[in-house]
Amino acid sequence: MKLLLVGLGSIGQKHLSILNAMEGVELAALRTSKGLLANTTPITTFYTLEEALAFHPDGVIISNPTALHVETALPFLKAGCKVLIEKPIDDQVEKAEKLEPYQHLIRVAYCMRFHPIMQFLHVKFQEELPFKVGFKRSFYLPKWHPYADYTKEYTAQKKLGGGVIRTLSHELDLAIHWFGAPTDVIGVTDKVSFLSIDTDDYAFFSLKTQQHTRVNFELDFFSPININLGEAFTQKGMYSWTLNEVRFMPYDSSDYETIVQFDNSVQVMYEQQMIDFCSFVKGEHGLNCTFDESVLILKTIQHIDA
């Protein structure tokens, strides 16, 4: 199987390290310029689209800035390649819809679907439907990639599709994946902090889903520590979780019980996502987000961010 990586930033390098250890995968990369990584990466590197197409990849992983996703994907889709696009599918619905004729070739990389904690919760919530769910996600943007100037990264720039609501849209994907499409959405995005960015650094929104679950979200770029928390209320009690464990407290108690724990869960998440994409390239359906799901996520984002 031939796979081509487009974009070798932090997430592209994660994919590279995992795929490079997999048997039966021949890797190459398409890059925009000759950087240091080209001298340290043991895979073929191309610097023009023509060279990359001549490689005849079976699958392409696109992890360049959000606003470039559609224009990058189109030549490969027209050539019949299966494509995995990093989330979100693009920065604007109007651009994303250009990919509709090729939707059978597309998956979008919402990696949290593969996290062991989230997979456990997905099964649990099918058995025990919550009536209210909350997600809180926060980190300090200058610490996100400490090796880089955060003001020059795509996340800080509106023209590149940055901003907190697009960058941290994993939880929105989980809500739709778990509970169905939104039937009602309200919320705001804002630039509230001192960060030197020209896009939103704060988002607060709420939606009702097809299964009548109320889901609330609070996202921002300014917590000194990385926060990734969730809670859900069912008829039996309250579930709360981090990326490492799930706890439960019944209504007739004031004590938590840890019901599941996972070690090395983030590495497992990325490994399972790449295995899933390889299966998709071979003809299976795959768990990564579909084109229709990804457009629905982007429409919800644009509604809030209008």
Secondary structure, 3 states (H helix, E strand, C coil): CEEEEECCCHHHHHHHHHHCCCCCCEEEEECCCCCHHHHCCCCEEECCHHHHHHCCCCEEEECCCHHHHHHHHHHHHHCCCEEEEECCCCCCHHHHHHHHHHHHHEEEECHHHHCHHHHHHHHHHHHCCCCEEEEEEECCHHHHCCCCCHHHCHHHCHHHCCCHHHHCCHHHHHHHHHHCCEEEEEEEEECCCCCCCCCCCEEEEEEEECCCCEEEEEEECCCCCCEEEEEEECCCEEEEECCCEEEEEECCCCCCEEEEECCCHHHHHHHHHHHHHHHHHCCCCCCCECHHHHHHHHHHHHHHCC
